[in-house]
């Protein structure tokens, strides 16, 4: 899509190299533990929930689709960088805690030293959150608020869960007990595929709120609070997983399901807010003749945007639908840009607005040919 190529920074070689190197190291570490017999089936089984979960996340981001290479970076960060860091740090912390508490204190602390509850949530949420923070800092123009934070954080969480599931499924395969493999697959891939994305989304919400504020209190406090929520949810999840099936399902129904519902509600509310933002900030372009009032109504409605693309596709096929989508993308970027200027989170750049308006006019002419 031409508009996206103009606005989105192309992937730099260094991040790609980092992701590839970390990914190979992660796969090497996992293979060393579960072997090739566990790795290949584990990869196939762990991939089952990835598509549906990512599709659900993308459904939330219908007003301004994120650049594919940034979504790929987010997924890769979770699957490659965060997973490798977690493998190293969790293992090191586990050995340290075992040496300090069991050797120096005679093992009196018992289950309190459980790494999965004390260490893993902090380490893993920090590593996953770092990837979302890097996207905010390096791709500020593509990070407009809570919805973007949720989308990027969820992609990081899905990537992390994918490689973690490979490890757990590979271990179950090595037990030569079909019932164990089925149990792991059902629990991790079918019952709780949204667990890691949900934890990461708390950090994403915090960073999304920070992106919309100028005060240091909001810019620091919101991400810190989001990180704390992610760690607590993760710790409770890990504690329930190690406390027996009954306790796991009790906590799943009493805590995780309501939290998931709350996260969906936050995402939907943020999306409704974005629709209102688009309608409000595009009015200036109606008054100046760049857009028609009916076009703004279409652009501010998810249903209207889908209907416009469907009509264009029926009349002119995929190229027509793409032209309408590009028109919608540029108009949305203009609205979000005006919102960032109003909040003072970016500096005014008349030349940038002129370039976007020229793109808008070009895509609008092409799109209107295919619309009634």
PyMOL commands that set and color helices and strands:
alter all, ss='L'
color gray80, all
select helices_A, chain A and resi 2-7+13-46+48-60+68-104+110-113+115-118+120-138+140-142+146-174+178-191+195-211+216-241+245-281+283-287+293-299+302-343+350-368
alter helices_A, ss='H'
color red, helices_A
deselect
rebuild
show_as cartoon
